[in-house]
Amino acid sequence: MVVSPENELKEFIAFSHLLRRRLGMYVYPTTLAHLGSFLGGYFQGVNREDVSTYYNFFQHYQPSFHDWIAEKENGRNAPANSWVDMIMNNVDSDEAGIERFFNYLDEYINKVALKASNH
């Protein structure tokens, strides 16, 4: 079964809302690093049936989520750090990092992903 990026985006948006509400059910301990690892595994699982149509929300749109976070956190082009590291370098706790991640995710979905999908 080939899944379109538009359908994958809808699925990921729905899942991200569930993940935000029940993070401890999916990620333990609830750190931003563990959330980042979980999401990497999530996208591997989404694509297990047809790797030729690999979809990764964080890499599918331009700018990529990583580059977009780099601009938000650092005001320049993406450094070699992961988006997890870029966020955690600018907050005092994992709780604050997770909150910032979900705020950025909402903003990225609305300003980049949905805009690109509507074209």
C-alpha positions in Angstrom: 0.0 0.0 0.0 1.5 3.3 -1.0 0.6 6.2 1.3 0.6 9.8 0.2 2.5 12.5 2.1 -0.8 14.3 2.6 -2.4 11.3 4.3 0.8 10.8 6.3 0.7 14.4 7.4 -2.9 14.1 8.6 -2.0 10.9 10.5 1.1 12.5 12.1 -0.9 15.6 13.1 -3.5 13.4 14.8 -0.8 11.3 16.5 1.1 14.4 17.6 -2.0 15.6 19.5 -2.3 12.3 21.2 1.4 12.2 22.0 1.2 15.6 23.5 -1.7 14.7 25.8 -0.3 11.3 26.9 3.5 11.6 26.4 4.3 9.4 29.4 2.4 6.6 27.8 4.8 6.5 24.8 8.0 7.9 26.1 9.7 7.1 29.5 11.5 8.8 30.9 9.8 11.9 29.5 12.8 13.7 28.2 13.2 15.5 24.9 16.0 13.2 23.9 13.8 10.1 24.4 11.0 11.8 22.5 13.3 12.5 19.6 14.4 8.8 19.6 10.8 7.7 19.8 9.8 9.9 16.8 12.7 8.5 14.8 11.4 5.0 15.4 7.8 6.1 14.7 8.8 7.2 11.2 10.7 4.0 10.6 7.6 2.1 11.6 5.3 4.2 9.3 7.5 3.3 6.4 8.1 -0.4 7.1 5.9 -1.6 4.2 7.3 0.5 1.3 10.7 2.1 1.8 10.6 3.4 -1.8 8.0 6.0 -0.6 9.8 6.8 2.6 8.0 9.7 4.5 9.6 11.5 7.4 7.7 14.5 8.5 10.9 16.2 9.8 12.6 15.9 6.4 9.8 16.0 3.9 9.1 19.8 3.8 11.4 22.7 3.0 12.9 24.0 5.2 13.3 20.8 7.1 12.2 20.7 10.7 15.9 20.7 11.7 16.8 23.8 9.7 13.6 25.5 10.8 14.5 24.8 14.5 18.0 26.1 13.9 16.7 29.4 12.6 14.3 29.7 15.6 16.9 28.8 18.2 20.1 30.1 16.7 19.0 32.7 14.0 21.4 31.1 11.5 21.8 28.1 9.3 21.6 24.7 10.8 24.5 23.6 12.9 25.6 20.0 13.1 23.5 19.6 16.3 20.2 17.7 16.4 17.0 19.6 16.8 16.8 18.1 20.3 20.2 19.6 21.2 19.4 23.0 19.7 16.2 23.2 21.9 17.8 21.8 25.0 20.7 24.3 24.8 18.2 27.1 25.2 16.0 25.8 28.0 16.5 24.9 31.7 14.7 21.6 31.9 13.3 18.7 29.8 9.8 19.9 30.7 10.5 23.3 29.2 12.2 21.6 26.2 9.2 19.3 25.6 6.8 22.3 25.8 9.0 24.3 23.4 9.2 21.3 21.0 5.4 20.9 20.8 4.9 24.7 20.4 7.4 24.7 17.5 5.8 21.6 16.1 2.4 23.3 16.0 3.9 26.3 14.4 5.9 24.3 11.8 2.8 22.2 10.9 0.8 25.4 10.3 3.4 27.6 8.6 5.3 25.0 6.6 3.8 21.5 6.3 0.1 22.4 5.8 1.0 25.3 3.5 3.2 23.0 1.4 0.5 20.3 1.3 -2.1 22.8 0.0 -0.1 23.7 -3.1 
